[in-house]
């Protein structure tokens, strides 16, 4: 699910830590993000933010986990107003 707000875009995802490679997949209505890091001491969350930052060229400080710090179900906020980046996010998570 994708939701536009005045702060940016909010996306609900499911994370799969300990994967062979980092990637974004669509599984029905749910977006899965596979991360190679293990879910220990917040390593998977840190790796998730780094992966999203590189993938969408958005600074790590502009990506926040709103819900799901310790869960596989996460709500992510991309704080950007850049039209090009918003379009890329919309295209990826629609």
N, C-alpha and C positions, 0 to 999 in steps of 0.2 A: 504494500500500500504506500502511496505517495501523497503527501499533503504539503501544499505551499502555505507558508506563513509569512508574516512581515520580517521575521528573522532569517528566513531561508527555506530550505526544504527538509521535511521530516520523512524518514523512510523506516518502515518496519522490516527487519531482516531476521533470519535464523543463521547463526554462526555454527560452522563445523570445524572445531579445532583439530589439530594433529593430522591434517590432510597432507597429501603428497605435494600439492602445489596450491598457491593462492589463486582463487578464481571466483567469479560471480556466476551463479546459475539460477535459472528460473524453474521452480518445481510447482507447476500449477499456478496458484495465486501467490505463492510464497517465494521470496527471493532468498536463496542460500548463498552465503559467502564462506568459502572454504579457506582456512588459514592454516599454515604449516606449524605455527606455534602451539605449545601445549597450554591447556587451561589452568596454569599454575601461577600463583602470585600476580595475576593480572597480565601475564605475558600475551595471551590471546587477544585481549582488549587492545593492548598497545600495538600489537602486530596488525590488528584490524584497522586501527586508525592510520597507521603508516601505509598500509595497502591502499586504503581509500584515498588518502592524501596524494599518493603517487599516481593512482589510476585516474583521478579527476582533477589533478593539479590544483588542489585546494590546500592551503596551509593546515598542518595538523592542529593548530590552535583554533581553527575554524570548524572543526569536526568534534561533536560532543555526543557521548552516549547518554541519552536522557533517561532511559529505562533499561534494566537488564544487565547491570554491571556483573552479576554473578549467574546470569541465566543465558541459555542459548538463544532465547528470543530477545532481541534488542530493538530499541527505538533510537535511531541515529538522527541528529540534527546537523545538516550542512549549512553553516552560516555564510552565505554568499548572496550577493545581488548581481553578480556578473552574468549577463544574459547568455553568453556562450557556455558557461559552466552549468547554468540552470537547464539549458537545452540538453546538454550531455547527460545530466542526472535524470531528466524527464525521459530521455530516449532509453537509458539503461534500465530504469526502474518502472517502466510502463508496460 
